[in-house]
Structure formats: structure tokens, C-alpha cells
Amino acid sequence: MRIDCKHVWEHISAYIDGEVDAGLRADIDRHLETCEICSAVLDSTRNVVVLVADSRVFELPGGFSGRFHARLERELS
Ligand SMILES: [Zn+2]
């Protein structure tokens, strides 16, 4: 299955948490190898997740996901 960037973003948190199934993980891995944008998204998303996990008291600010995606949309267009 060929997946696009939006598909990757939808699953990126689950991907980082290891909650996607093996087939989807393979699709995302393959996409990441060829897509600089999604590699960057993965890196920054992972940093945020680590930050949240380490601090434990902090949660992603409301609207973070929407703003993040809006920025991505701008960078892609
Ligand atoms: Zn991509």
C-alpha cells in the first residue's frame, strides 16, 4: 500500500508509541525513507513526546496539533 504524508501524520503518534500494526509500520518506514518532510515531522513530534513523557505534568497545549498541521500545510503548499 502506498501512503501519503497526511496518512503518516495521522498515525505518527501511534507510530512513535509502537501502536501501529506491522503492515502500517512498514508502509510508514518506507515513506519516511523517501520523504524529508515526514522525517522532520517525526523528529519534531518525537521530541515533543519525549518532552511530555519526561516532564509528566505537561500536556500538549490545546490546539497544538491543529496549529502544527496548519504550519505543515503552509510549508507544503
Ligand atoms: Zn511524507
N, CA, C, O and the ligand as a Tripos MOL2 file, in Angstrom:
@<TRIPOS>MOLECULE
protein
  309   307    78     0     0
PROTEIN
NO_CHARGES

@<TRIPOS>ATOM
      1 N           0.8450   -1.1880    0.0000 N.3       1 MET1
      2 CA          0.0000    0.0000    0.0000 C.3       1 MET1
      3 C           0.8880    1.2480    0.0000 C.2       1 MET1
      4 O           1.8650    1.3400    0.7440 O.2       1 MET1
      5 N           0.5210    2.1950   -0.8490 N.am      2 ARG2
      6 CA          1.2670    3.4390   -0.8830 C.3       2 ARG2
      7 C           0.5150    4.4680   -0.0460 C.2       2 ARG2
      8 O          -0.6930    4.6430   -0.2040 O.2       2 ARG2
      9 N           1.2340    5.1440    0.8410 N.am      3 ILE3
     10 CA          0.5520    6.0970    1.6990 C.3       3 ILE3
     11 C           1.1310    7.4870    1.4700 C.2       3 ILE3
     12 O           2.2800    7.6350    1.0540 O.2       3 ILE3
     13 N           0.3260    8.4900    1.7430 N.am      4 ASP4
     14 CA          0.8170    9.8530    1.5440 C.3       4 ASP4
     15 C           1.1340   10.5030    2.8910 C.2       4 ASP4
     16 O           0.9420    9.9100    3.9530 O.2       4 ASP4
     17 N           1.6280   11.7460    2.8080 N.am      5 CYS5
     18 CA          2.1010   12.4400    4.0130 C.3       5 CYS5
     19 C           1.0030   12.5660    5.0640 C.2       5 CYS5
     20 O           1.2440   12.3340    6.2480 O.2       5 CYS5
     21 N          -0.1900   12.9300    4.6360 N.am      6 LYS6
     22 CA         -1.2780   13.1260    5.5990 C.3       6 LYS6
     23 C          -1.5540   11.8410    6.3600 C.2       6 LYS6
     24 O          -1.8380   11.8600    7.5580 O.2       6 LYS6
     25 N          -1.4670   10.7280    5.6520 N.am      7 HIS7
     26 CA         -1.6700    9.4190    6.2610 C.3       7 HIS7
     27 C          -0.6160    9.1810    7.3540 C.2       7 HIS7
     28 O          -0.9260    8.7020    8.4440 O.2       7 HIS7
     29 N           0.6200    9.5270    7.0330 N.am      8 VAL8
     30 CA          1.6970    9.3740    8.0210 C.3       8 VAL8
     31 C           1.4150   10.2270    9.2510 C.2       8 VAL8
     32 O           1.5530    9.7560   10.3800 O.2       8 VAL8
     33 N           1.0160   11.4960    9.0330 N.am      9 TRP9
     34 CA          0.7830   12.4050   10.1660 C.3       9 TRP9
     35 C          -0.3400   11.8850   11.0510 C.2       9 TRP9
     36 O          -0.2850   12.0150   12.2740 O.2       9 TRP9
     37 N          -1.3490   11.3010   10.4360 N.am     10 GLU10
     38 CA         -2.4700   10.7800   11.2150 C.3      10 GLU10
     39 C          -2.0180    9.7180   12.2140 C.2      10 GLU10
     40 O          -2.5560    9.5990   13.3150 O.2      10 GLU10
     41 N          -1.0230    8.9590   11.7990 N.am     11 HIS11
     42 CA         -0.6280    7.8090   12.6150 C.3      11 HIS11
     43 C           0.6760    8.0240   13.3610 C.2      11 HIS11
     44 O           1.1820    7.1070   14.0070 O.2      11 HIS11
     45 N           1.2290    9.2450   13.2750 N.am     12 ILE12
     46 CA          2.6010    9.4100   13.7420 C.3      12 ILE12
     47 C           2.7430    9.1970   15.2540 C.2      12 ILE12
     48 O           3.7510    8.6580   15.7110 O.2      12 ILE12
     49 N           1.7470    9.6150   16.0220 N.am     13 SER13
     50 CA          1.8450    9.4020   17.4760 C.3      13 SER13
     51 C           1.8100    7.9190   17.7990 C.2      13 SER13
     52 O           2.5890    7.4280   18.6150 O.2      13 SER13
     53 N           0.8970    7.2130   17.1480 N.am     14 ALA14
     54 CA          0.7930    5.7750   17.3720 C.3      14 ALA14
     55 C           2.0620    5.0700   16.8890 C.2      14 ALA14
     56 O           2.5190    4.0990   17.4930 O.2      14 ALA14
     57 N           2.6130    5.5720   15.7990 N.am     15 TYR15
     58 CA          3.8560    5.0080   15.2680 C.3      15 TYR15
     59 C           4.9720    5.1330   16.2950 C.2      15 TYR15
     60 O           5.7030    4.1760   16.5490 O.2      15 TYR15
     61 N           5.0990    6.3250   16.8890 N.am     16 ILE16
     62 CA          6.1400    6.5520   17.8920 C.3      16 ILE16
     63 C           5.9050    5.6730   19.1140 C.2      16 ILE16
     64 O           6.8500    5.1540   19.7080 O.2      16 ILE16
     65 N           4.6550    5.5140   19.4790 N.am     17 ASP17
     66 CA          4.3260    4.6980   20.6540 C.3      17 ASP17
     67 C           4.3400    3.2000   20.3590 C.2      17 ASP17
     68 O           4.1210    2.3810   21.2520 O.2      17 ASP17
     69 N           4.5990    2.8520   19.1040 N.am     18 GLY18
     70 CA          4.6450    1.4330   18.7380 C.3      18 GLY18
     71 C           3.2720    0.7900   18.6900 C.2      18 GLY18
     72 O           3.1310   -0.4170   18.8860 O.2      18 GLY18
     73 N           2.2520    1.6120   18.4250 N.am     19 GLU19
     74 CA          0.8870    1.0870   18.4580 C.3      19 GLU19
     75 C           0.2850    0.8400   17.0750 C.2      19 GLU19
     76 O          -0.8940    0.5040   16.9620 O.2      19 GLU19
     77 N           1.0820    1.0060   16.0370 N.am     20 VAL20
     78 CA          0.5530    0.7040   14.7030 C.3      20 VAL20
     79 C           0.8840   -0.7510   14.3630 C.2      20 VAL20
     80 O           1.8640   -1.3080   14.8580 O.2      20 VAL20
     81 N           0.0620   -1.3510   13.5220 N.am     21 ASP21
     82 CA          0.3330   -2.7450   13.2050 C.3      21 ASP21
     83 C           1.5150   -2.8510   12.2340 C.2      21 ASP21
     84 O           1.9410   -1.8630   11.6360 O.2      21 ASP21
     85 N           2.0220   -4.0560   12.0970 N.am     22 ALA22
     86 CA          3.2830   -4.2530   11.3760 C.3      22 ALA22
     87 C           3.2140   -3.7770    9.9260 C.2      22 ALA22
     88 O           4.1760   -3.2160    9.4030 O.2      22 ALA22
     89 N           2.0700   -4.0060    9.2830 N.am     23 GLY23
     90 CA          1.9390   -3.6040    7.8890 C.3      23 GLY23
     91 C           1.9980   -2.1000    7.7260 C.2      23 GLY23
     92 O           2.6760   -1.5800    6.8400 O.2      23 GLY23
     93 N           1.2720   -1.4040    8.6000 N.am     24 LEU24
     94 CA          1.2600    0.0560    8.5340 C.3      24 LEU24
     95 C           2.6330    0.6060    8.8930 C.2      24 LEU24
     96 O           3.1010    1.5630    8.2760 O.2      24 LEU24
     97 N           3.2720    0.0130    9.8760 N.am     25 ARG25
     98 CA          4.6120    0.4470   10.2720 C.3      25 ARG25
     99 C           5.5700    0.3350    9.0840 C.2      25 ARG25
    100 O           6.3690    1.2400    8.8440 O.2      25 ARG25
    101 N           5.4920   -0.7630    8.3490 N.am     26 ALA26
    102 CA          6.3590   -0.9560    7.1850 C.3      26 ALA26
    103 C           6.0710    0.1140    6.1300 C.2      26 ALA26
    104 O           6.9910    0.6380    5.5030 O.2      26 ALA26
    105 N           4.7950    0.4320    5.9400 N.am     27 ASP27
    106 CA          4.4260    1.4730    4.9670 C.3      27 ASP27
    107 C           4.9910    2.8260    5.3910 C.2      27 ASP27
    108 O           5.5210    3.5770    4.5710 O.2      27 ASP27
    109 N           4.8710    3.1210    6.6700 N.am     28 ILE28
    110 CA          5.3710    4.4030    7.1660 C.3      28 ILE28
    111 C           6.8920    4.4450    7.0690 C.2      28 ILE28
    112 O           7.4580    5.4590    6.6610 O.2      28 ILE28
    113 N           7.5570    3.3550    7.4400 N.am     29 ASP29
    114 CA          9.0170    3.2990    7.3260 C.3      29 ASP29
    115 C           9.4590    3.5850    5.9020 C.2      29 ASP29
    116 O          10.4020    4.3400    5.6630 O.2      29 ASP29
    117 N           8.7610    2.9680    4.9670 N.am     30 ARG30
    118 CA          9.1240    3.1300    3.5620 C.3      30 ARG30
    119 C           8.9190    4.5830    3.1130 C.2      30 ARG30
    120 O           9.7230    5.1500    2.3750 O.2      30 ARG30
    121 N           7.8200    5.1530    3.5860 N.am     31 HIS31
    122 CA          7.5410    6.5370    3.2390 C.3      31 HIS31
    123 C           8.6100    7.4660    3.8340 C.2      31 HIS31
    124 O           9.0790    8.3890    3.1690 O.2      31 HIS31
    125 N           8.9820    7.2140    5.0700 N.am     32 LEU32
    126 CA          9.9490    8.0780    5.7620 C.3      32 LEU32
    127 C          11.3100    8.0590    5.0760 C.2      32 LEU32
    128 O          12.0440    9.0470    5.1020 O.2      32 LEU32
    129 N          11.6330    6.9340    4.4690 N.am     33 GLU33
    130 CA         12.9260    6.8340    3.7910 C.3      33 GLU33
    131 C          13.0270    7.8030    2.6160 C.2      33 GLU33
    132 O          14.1160    8.2500    2.2540 O.2      33 GLU33
    133 N          11.8880    8.1150    2.0350 N.am     34 THR34
    134 CA         11.9140    8.9280    0.8260 C.3      34 THR34
    135 C          11.3310   10.3190    1.0220 C.2      34 THR34
    136 O          11.3310   11.1250    0.0920 O.2      34 THR34
    137 N          10.8330   10.6120    2.2240 N.am     35 CYS35
    138 CA         10.1500   11.8850    2.4200 C.3      35 CYS35
    139 C          10.8240   12.6930    3.5240 C.2      35 CYS35
    140 O          10.7530   12.3390    4.7010 O.2      35 CYS35
    141 N          11.4710   13.7720    3.1310 N.am     36 GLU36
    142 CA         12.1620   14.6280    4.1000 C.3      36 GLU36
    143 C          11.1890   15.3000    5.0480 C.2      36 GLU36
    144 O          11.4750   15.4710    6.2330 O.2      36 GLU36
    145 N          10.0450   15.6760    4.5180 N.am     37 ILE37
    146 CA          9.0630   16.3780    5.3420 C.3      37 ILE37
    147 C           8.6120   15.4970    6.4920 C.2      37 ILE37
    148 O           8.5970   15.9250    7.6460 O.2      37 ILE37
    149 N           8.2470   14.2760    6.1750 N.am     38 CYS38
    150 CA          7.7510   13.3910    7.2260 C.3      38 CYS38
    151 C           8.8580   12.9880    8.1930 C.2      38 CYS38
    152 O           8.5970   12.7720    9.3770 O.2      38 CYS38
    153 N          10.0860   12.8840    7.7040 N.am     39 SER39
    154 CA         11.2010   12.6100    8.6150 C.3      39 SER39
    155 C          11.3380   13.7410    9.6140 C.2      39 SER39
    156 O          11.5600   13.5070   10.8020 O.2      39 SER39
    157 N          11.2030   14.9830    9.1260 N.am     40 ALA40
    158 CA         11.2910   16.1470   10.0120 C.3      40 ALA40
    159 C          10.1240   16.1620   10.9880 C.2      40 ALA40
    160 O          10.2920   16.4770   12.1660 O.2      40 ALA40
    161 N           8.9440   15.8180   10.4900 N.am     41 VAL41
    162 CA          7.7640   15.7620   11.3510 C.3      41 VAL41
    163 C           7.9610   14.7100   12.4390 C.2      41 VAL41
    164 O           7.6380   14.9330   13.6060 O.2      41 VAL41
    165 N           8.4890   13.5780   12.0400 N.am     42 LEU42
    166 CA          8.7210   12.5030   13.0030 C.3      42 LEU42
    167 C           9.6880   12.9620   14.0840 C.2      42 LEU42
    168 O           9.4500   12.7440   15.2720 O.2      42 LEU42
    169 N          10.7870   13.6030   13.6680 N.am     43 ASP43
    170 CA         11.7780   14.0890   14.6300 C.3      43 ASP43
    171 C          11.1670   15.0700   15.6120 C.2      43 ASP43
    172 O          11.3490   14.9370   16.8220 O.2      43 ASP43
    173 N          10.4400   16.0570   15.0970 N.am     44 SER44
    174 CA          9.9040   17.0800   15.9960 C.3      44 SER44
    175 C           8.7900   16.5080   16.8500 C.2      44 SER44
    176 O           8.6550   16.8740   18.0180 O.2      44 SER44
    177 N           7.9920   15.6190   16.2880 N.am     45 THR45
    178 CA          6.9190   15.0130   17.0760 C.3      45 THR45
    179 C           7.5120   14.1520   18.1850 C.2      45 THR45
    180 O           7.0260   14.1530   19.3160 O.2      45 THR45
    181 N           8.5570   13.4270   17.8490 N.am     46 ARG46
    182 CA          9.1980   12.5640   18.8280 C.3      46 ARG46
    183 C           9.7750   13.4060   19.9730 C.2      46 ARG46
    184 O           9.6740   13.0340   21.1420 O.2      46 ARG46
    185 N          10.3830   14.5480   19.6170 N.am     47 ASN47
    186 CA         10.9310   15.4280   20.6460 C.3      47 ASN47
    187 C           9.8430   15.8980   21.6010 C.2      47 ASN47
    188 O          10.0380   15.9390   22.8160 O.2      47 ASN47
    189 N           8.7020   16.2480   21.0360 N.am     48 VAL48
    190 CA          7.5920   16.7080   21.8600 C.3      48 VAL48
    191 C           7.1180   15.5910   22.7670 C.2      48 VAL48
    192 O           6.8620   15.8110   23.9510 O.2      48 VAL48
    193 N           7.0000   14.3940   22.2160 N.am     49 VAL49
    194 CA          6.5200   13.2610   23.0060 C.3      49 VAL49
    195 C           7.4840   12.9560   24.1470 C.2      49 VAL49
    196 O           7.0610   12.6830   25.2700 O.2      49 VAL49
    197 N           8.7930   13.0060   23.8500 N.am     50 VAL50
    198 CA          9.7920   12.7400   24.8800 C.3      50 VAL50
    199 C           9.7070   13.7800   25.9800 C.2      50 VAL50
    200 O           9.7500   13.4640   27.1690 O.2      50 VAL50
    201 N           9.5840   15.0410   25.5500 N.am     51 LEU51
    202 CA          9.4590   16.1400   26.4940 C.3      51 LEU51
    203 C           8.2680   15.9110   27.4220 C.2      51 LEU51
    204 O           8.3750   16.0600   28.6390 O.2      51 LEU51
    205 N           7.1530   15.5530   26.8370 N.am     52 VAL52
    206 CA          5.9390   15.3260   27.6150 C.3      52 VAL52
    207 C           6.1350   14.1380   28.5540 C.2      52 VAL52
    208 O           5.7260   14.1880   29.7140 O.2      52 VAL52
    209 N           6.7540   13.0790   28.0580 N.am     53 ALA53
    210 CA          6.9370   11.8810   28.8630 C.3      53 ALA53
    211 C           7.8740   12.1590   30.0360 C.2      53 ALA53
    212 O           7.6680   11.6530   31.1390 O.2      53 ALA53
    213 N           8.9150   12.9770   29.7850 N.am     54 ASP54
    214 CA          9.8860   13.2600   30.8330 C.3      54 ASP54
    215 C           9.3210   14.1530   31.9240 C.2      54 ASP54
    216 O           9.6000   13.9690   33.1090 O.2      54 ASP54
    217 N           8.5250   15.1180   31.5020 N.am     55 SER55
    218 CA          8.0360   16.0840   32.4830 C.3      55 SER55
    219 C           6.7920   15.5520   33.1950 C.2      55 SER55
    220 O           6.5390   15.8720   34.3560 O.2      55 SER55
    221 N           6.0370   14.7490   32.4870 N.am     56 ARG56
    222 CA          4.8420   14.0990   33.0130 C.3      56 ARG56
    223 C           3.7160   15.0510   33.4000 C.2      56 ARG56
    224 O           2.5450   14.7330   33.1980 O.2      56 ARG56
    225 N           4.0520   16.2060   33.9490 N.am     57 VAL57
    226 CA          2.9830   17.1140   34.3470 C.3      57 VAL57
    227 C           2.4620   17.9090   33.1630 C.2      57 VAL57
    228 O           1.3390   18.4120   33.1940 O.2      57 VAL57
    229 N           3.2800   18.0230   32.1150 N.am     58 PHE58
    230 CA          2.8730   18.8350   30.9810 C.3      58 PHE58
    231 C           2.1190   18.0150   29.9510 C.2      58 PHE58
    232 O           2.4150   16.8450   29.7100 O.2      58 PHE58
    233 N           1.1530   18.6570   29.3630 N.am     59 GLU59
    234 CA          0.4550   18.0340   28.2550 C.3      59 GLU59
    235 C           0.5640   18.9490   27.0590 C.2      59 GLU59
    236 O           0.8300   20.1430   27.1950 O.2      59 GLU59
    237 N           0.3580   18.3800   25.8810 N.am     60 LEU60
    238 CA          0.3830   19.2050   24.6870 C.3      60 LEU60
    239 C          -0.6680   20.2960   24.8400 C.2      60 LEU60
    240 O          -1.8110   20.0190   25.2030 O.2      60 LEU60
    241 N          -0.2780   21.5380   24.5620 N.am     61 PRO61
    242 CA         -1.2670   22.6110   24.6580 C.3      61 PRO61
    243 C          -2.4310   22.3600   23.7180 C.2      61 PRO61
    244 O          -2.2510   21.7920   22.6410 O.2      61 PRO61
    245 N          -3.6130   22.7760   24.1130 N.am     62 GLY62
    246 CA         -4.7780   22.6110   23.2580 C.3      62 GLY62
    247 C          -4.5510   23.2840   21.9180 C.2      62 GLY62
    248 O          -4.0360   24.4000   21.8550 O.2      62 GLY62
    249 N          -4.9330   22.6070   20.8530 N.am     63 GLY63
    250 CA         -4.7720   23.2070   19.5410 C.3      63 GLY63
    251 C          -3.3960   22.9990   18.9400 C.2      63 GLY63
    252 O          -3.1460   23.3870   17.7990 O.2      63 GLY63
    253 N          -2.5040   22.3870   19.7030 N.am     64 PHE64
    254 CA         -1.1600   22.1670   19.1850 C.3      64 PHE64
    255 C          -1.2090   21.4280   17.8570 C.2      64 PHE64
    256 O          -0.5950   21.8370   16.8720 O.2      64 PHE64
    257 N          -1.9360   20.3590   17.8560 N.am     65 SER65
    258 CA         -1.9910   19.5080   16.6730 C.3      65 SER65
    259 C          -2.5150   20.2790   15.4660 C.2      65 SER65
    260 O          -1.9830   20.1550   14.3630 O.2      65 SER65
    261 N          -3.5610   21.0760   15.6800 N.am     66 GLY66
    262 CA         -4.1300   21.8570   14.5930 C.3      66 GLY66
    263 C          -3.1480   22.8790   14.0510 C.2      66 GLY66
    264 O          -2.9900   23.0310   12.8390 O.2      66 GLY66
    265 N          -2.4820   23.5860   14.9780 N.am     67 ARG67
    266 CA         -1.5220   24.6000   14.5360 C.3      67 ARG67
    267 C          -0.3520   23.9560   13.8160 C.2      67 ARG67
    268 O           0.1320   24.4680   12.8060 O.2      67 ARG67
    269 N           0.0880   22.8440   14.3370 N.am     68 PHE68
    270 CA          1.2140   22.1220   13.7580 C.3      68 PHE68
    271 C           0.8780   21.7070   12.3260 C.2      68 PHE68
    272 O           1.6710   21.9010   11.4040 O.2      68 PHE68
    273 N          -0.2900   21.1440   12.1650 N.am     69 HIS69
    274 CA         -0.6920   20.7040   10.8330 C.3      69 HIS69
    275 C          -0.8990   21.8820    9.8890 C.2      69 HIS69
    276 O          -0.6010   21.7970    8.6970 O.2      69 HIS69
    277 N          -1.4110   22.9780   10.4320 N.am     70 ALA70
    278 CA         -1.6060   24.1680    9.5980 C.3      70 ALA70
    279 C          -0.2590   24.6610    9.0870 C.2      70 ALA70
    280 O          -0.1400   25.0760    7.9340 O.2      70 ALA70
    281 N           0.7530   24.6140    9.9450 N.am     71 ARG71
    282 CA          2.1000   25.0440    9.5370 C.3      71 ARG71
    283 C           2.6270   24.1120    8.4530 C.2      71 ARG71
    284 O           3.2290   24.5580    7.4760 O.2      71 ARG71
    285 N           2.4030   22.8400    8.6300 N.am     72 LEU72
    286 CA          2.8510   21.8720    7.6420 C.3      72 LEU72
    287 C           2.1780   22.1170    6.2940 C.2      72 LEU72
    288 O           2.8090   22.0570    5.2380 O.2      72 LEU72
    289 N           0.8900   22.3920    6.3650 N.am     73 GLU73
    290 CA          0.1420   22.6430    5.1370 C.3      73 GLU73
    291 C           0.7510   23.8280    4.3900 C.2      73 GLU73
    292 O           0.8970   23.8030    3.1680 O.2      73 GLU73
    293 N           1.1050   24.8730    5.1550 N.am     74 ARG74
    294 CA          1.7050   26.0500    4.5280 C.3      74 ARG74
    295 C           3.0440   25.6990    3.8970 C.2      74 ARG74
    296 O           3.3540   26.1520    2.7950 O.2      74 ARG74
    297 N           3.8370   24.8910    4.5970 N.am     75 GLU75
    298 CA          5.1560   24.5650    4.0880 C.3      75 GLU75
    299 C           5.0850   23.6630    2.8630 C.2      75 GLU75
    300 O           5.9860   23.6550    2.0250 O.2      75 GLU75
    301 N           4.0280   22.9240    2.7800 N.am     76 LEU76
    302 CA          3.8590   22.0170    1.6490 C.3      76 LEU76
    303 C           3.3190   22.7250    0.4230 C.2      76 LEU76
    304 O           3.5050   22.2610   -0.7010 O.2      76 LEU76
    305 N           2.6500   23.8470    0.6370 N.am     77 SER77
    306 CA          1.9970   24.4920   -0.5000 C.3      77 SER77
    307 C           2.8950   25.5320   -1.1580 C.2      77 SER77
    308 O           2.4920   26.1670   -2.1330 O.2      77 SER77
    309 ZN          5.6930   12.4420    3.5980 Zn       78 ZN78
@<TRIPOS>BOND
     1     1     2 1
     2     2     3 1
     3     3     4 2
     4     3     5 am
     5     5     6 1
     6     6     7 1
     7     7     8 2
     8     7     9 am
     9     9    10 1
    10    10    11 1
    11    11    12 2
    12    11    13 am
    13    13    14 1
    14    14    15 1
    15    15    16 2
    16    15    17 am
    17    17    18 1
    18    18    19 1
    19    19    20 2
    20    19    21 am
    21    21    22 1
    22    22    23 1
    23    23    24 2
    24    23    25 am
    25    25    26 1
    26    26    27 1
    27    27    28 2
    28    27    29 am
    29    29    30 1
    30    30    31 1
    31    31    32 2
    32    31    33 am
    33    33    34 1
    34    34    35 1
    35    35    36 2
    36    35    37 am
    37    37    38 1
    38    38    39 1
    39    39    40 2
    40    39    41 am
    41    41    42 1
    42    42    43 1
    43    43    44 2
    44    43    45 am
    45    45    46 1
    46    46    47 1
    47    47    48 2
    48    47    49 am
    49    49    50 1
    50    50    51 1
    51    51    52 2
    52    51    53 am
    53    53    54 1
    54    54    55 1
    55    55    56 2
    56    55    57 am
    57    57    58 1
    58    58    59 1
    59    59    60 2
    60    59    61 am
    61    61    62 1
    62    62    63 1
    63    63    64 2
    64    63    65 am
    65    65    66 1
    66    66    67 1
    67    67    68 2
    68    67    69 am
    69    69    70 1
    70    70    71 1
    71    71    72 2
    72    71    73 am
    73    73    74 1
    74    74    75 1
    75    75    76 2
    76    75    77 am
    77    77    78 1
    78    78    79 1
    79    79    80 2
    80    79    81 am
    81    81    82 1
    82    82    83 1
    83    83    84 2
    84    83    85 am
    85    85    86 1
    86    86    87 1
    87    87    88 2
    88    87    89 am
    89    89    90 1
    90    90    91 1
    91    91    92 2
    92    91    93 am
    93    93    94 1
    94    94    95 1
    95    95    96 2
    96    95    97 am
    97    97    98 1
    98    98    99 1
    99    99   100 2
   100    99   101 am
   101   101   102 1
   102   102   103 1
   103   103   104 2
   104   103   105 am
   105   105   106 1
   106   106   107 1
   107   107   108 2
   108   107   109 am
   109   109   110 1
   110   110   111 1
   111   111   112 2
   112   111   113 am
   113   113   114 1
   114   114   115 1
   115   115   116 2
   116   115   117 am
   117   117   118 1
   118   118   119 1
   119   119   120 2
   120   119   121 am
   121   121   122 1
   122   122   123 1
   123   123   124 2
   124   123   125 am
   125   125   126 1
   126   126   127 1
   127   127   128 2
   128   127   129 am
   129   129   130 1
   130   130   131 1
   131   131   132 2
   132   131   133 am
   133   133   134 1
   134   134   135 1
   135   135   136 2
   136   135   137 am
   137   137   138 1
   138   138   139 1
   139   139   140 2
   140   139   141 am
   141   141   142 1
   142   142   143 1
   143   143   144 2
   144   143   145 am
   145   145   146 1
   146   146   147 1
   147   147   148 2
   148   147   149 am
   149   149   150 1
   150   150   151 1
   151   151   152 2
   152   151   153 am
   153   153   154 1
   154   154   155 1
   155   155   156 2
   156   155   157 am
   157   157   158 1
   158   158   159 1
   159   159   160 2
   160   159   161 am
   161   161   162 1
   162   162   163 1
   163   163   164 2
   164   163   165 am
   165   165   166 1
   166   166   167 1
   167   167   168 2
   168   167   169 am
   169   169   170 1
   170   170   171 1
   171   171   172 2
   172   171   173 am
   173   173   174 1
   174   174   175 1
   175   175   176 2
   176   175   177 am
   177   177   178 1
   178   178   179 1
   179   179   180 2
   180   179   181 am
   181   181   182 1
   182   182   183 1
   183   183   184 2
   184   183   185 am
   185   185   186 1
   186   186   187 1
   187   187   188 2
   188   187   189 am
   189   189   190 1
   190   190   191 1
   191   191   192 2
   192   191   193 am
   193   193   194 1
   194   194   195 1
   195   195   196 2
   196   195   197 am
   197   197   198 1
   198   198   199 1
   199   199   200 2
   200   199   201 am
   201   201   202 1
   202   202   203 1
   203   203   204 2
   204   203   205 am
   205   205   206 1
   206   206   207 1
   207   207   208 2
   208   207   209 am
   209   209   210 1
   210   210   211 1
   211   211   212 2
   212   211   213 am
   213   213   214 1
   214   214   215 1
   215   215   216 2
   216   215   217 am
   217   217   218 1
   218   218   219 1
   219   219   220 2
   220   219   221 am
   221   221   222 1
   222   222   223 1
   223   223   224 2
   224   223   225 am
   225   225   226 1
   226   226   227 1
   227   227   228 2
   228   227   229 am
   229   229   230 1
   230   230   231 1
   231   231   232 2
   232   231   233 am
   233   233   234 1
   234   234   235 1
   235   235   236 2
   236   235   237 am
   237   237   238 1
   238   238   239 1
   239   239   240 2
   240   239   241 am
   241   241   242 1
   242   242   243 1
   243   243   244 2
   244   243   245 am
   245   245   246 1
   246   246   247 1
   247   247   248 2
   248   247   249 am
   249   249   250 1
   250   250   251 1
   251   251   252 2
   252   251   253 am
   253   253   254 1
   254   254   255 1
   255   255   256 2
   256   255   257 am
   257   257   258 1
   258   258   259 1
   259   259   260 2
   260   259   261 am
   261   261   262 1
   262   262   263 1
   263   263   264 2
   264   263   265 am
   265   265   266 1
   266   266   267 1
   267   267   268 2
   268   267   269 am
   269   269   270 1
   270   270   271 1
   271   271   272 2
   272   271   273 am
   273   273   274 1
   274   274   275 1
   275   275   276 2
   276   275   277 am
   277   277   278 1
   278   278   279 1
   279   279   280 2
   280   279   281 am
   281   281   282 1
   282   282   283 1
   283   283   284 2
   284   283   285 am
   285   285   286 1
   286   286   287 1
   287   287   288 2
   288   287   289 am
   289   289   290 1
   290   290   291 1
   291   291   292 2
   292   291   293 am
   293   293   294 1
   294   294   295 1
   295   295   296 2
   296   295   297 am
   297   297   298 1
   298   298   299 1
   299   299   300 2
   300   299   301 am
   301   301   302 1
   302   302   303 1
   303   303   304 2
   304   303   305 am
   305   305   306 1
   306   306   307 1
   307   307   308 2
@<TRIPOS>SUBSTRUCTURE
     1 MET1         2 RESIDUE 1 A MET
     2 ARG2         6 RESIDUE 1 A ARG
     3 ILE3        10 RESIDUE 1 A ILE
     4 ASP4        14 RESIDUE 1 A ASP
     5 CYS5        18 RESIDUE 1 A CYS
     6 LYS6        22 RESIDUE 1 A LYS
     7 HIS7        26 RESIDUE 1 A HIS
     8 VAL8        30 RESIDUE 1 A VAL
     9 TRP9        34 RESIDUE 1 A TRP
    10 GLU10       38 RESIDUE 1 A GLU
    11 HIS11       42 RESIDUE 1 A HIS
    12 ILE12       46 RESIDUE 1 A ILE
    13 SER13       50 RESIDUE 1 A SER
    14 ALA14       54 RESIDUE 1 A ALA
    15 TYR15       58 RESIDUE 1 A TYR
    16 ILE16       62 RESIDUE 1 A ILE
    17 ASP17       66 RESIDUE 1 A ASP
    18 GLY18       70 RESIDUE 1 A GLY
    19 GLU19       74 RESIDUE 1 A GLU
    20 VAL20       78 RESIDUE 1 A VAL
    21 ASP21       82 RESIDUE 1 A ASP
    22 ALA22       86 RESIDUE 1 A ALA
    23 GLY23       90 RESIDUE 1 A GLY
    24 LEU24       94 RESIDUE 1 A LEU
    25 ARG25       98 RESIDUE 1 A ARG
    26 ALA26      102 RESIDUE 1 A ALA
    27 ASP27      106 RESIDUE 1 A ASP
    28 ILE28      110 RESIDUE 1 A ILE
    29 ASP29      114 RESIDUE 1 A ASP
    30 ARG30      118 RESIDUE 1 A ARG
    31 HIS31      122 RESIDUE 1 A HIS
    32 LEU32      126 RESIDUE 1 A LEU
    33 GLU33      130 RESIDUE 1 A GLU
    34 THR34      134 RESIDUE 1 A THR
    35 CYS35      138 RESIDUE 1 A CYS
    36 GLU36      142 RESIDUE 1 A GLU
    37 ILE37      146 RESIDUE 1 A ILE
    38 CYS38      150 RESIDUE 1 A CYS
    39 SER39      154 RESIDUE 1 A SER
    40 ALA40      158 RESIDUE 1 A ALA
    41 VAL41      162 RESIDUE 1 A VAL
    42 LEU42      166 RESIDUE 1 A LEU
    43 ASP43      170 RESIDUE 1 A ASP
    44 SER44      174 RESIDUE 1 A SER
    45 THR45      178 RESIDUE 1 A THR
    46 ARG46      182 RESIDUE 1 A ARG
    47 ASN47      186 RESIDUE 1 A ASN
    48 VAL48      190 RESIDUE 1 A VAL
    49 VAL49      194 RESIDUE 1 A VAL
    50 VAL50      198 RESIDUE 1 A VAL
    51 LEU51      202 RESIDUE 1 A LEU
    52 VAL52      206 RESIDUE 1 A VAL
    53 ALA53      210 RESIDUE 1 A ALA
    54 ASP54      214 RESIDUE 1 A ASP
    55 SER55      218 RESIDUE 1 A SER
    56 ARG56      222 RESIDUE 1 A ARG
    57 VAL57      226 RESIDUE 1 A VAL
    58 PHE58      230 RESIDUE 1 A PHE
    59 GLU59      234 RESIDUE 1 A GLU
    60 LEU60      238 RESIDUE 1 A LEU
    61 PRO61      242 RESIDUE 1 A PRO
    62 GLY62      246 RESIDUE 1 A GLY
    63 GLY63      250 RESIDUE 1 A GLY
    64 PHE64      254 RESIDUE 1 A PHE
    65 SER65      258 RESIDUE 1 A SER
    66 GLY66      262 RESIDUE 1 A GLY
    67 ARG67      266 RESIDUE 1 A ARG
    68 PHE68      270 RESIDUE 1 A PHE
    69 HIS69      274 RESIDUE 1 A HIS
    70 ALA70      278 RESIDUE 1 A ALA
    71 ARG71      282 RESIDUE 1 A ARG
    72 LEU72      286 RESIDUE 1 A LEU
    73 GLU73      290 RESIDUE 1 A GLU
    74 ARG74      294 RESIDUE 1 A ARG
    75 GLU75      298 RESIDUE 1 A GLU
    76 LEU76      302 RESIDUE 1 A LEU
    77 SER77      306 RESIDUE 1 A SER
    78 ZN78       309 GROUP 0 **** ****
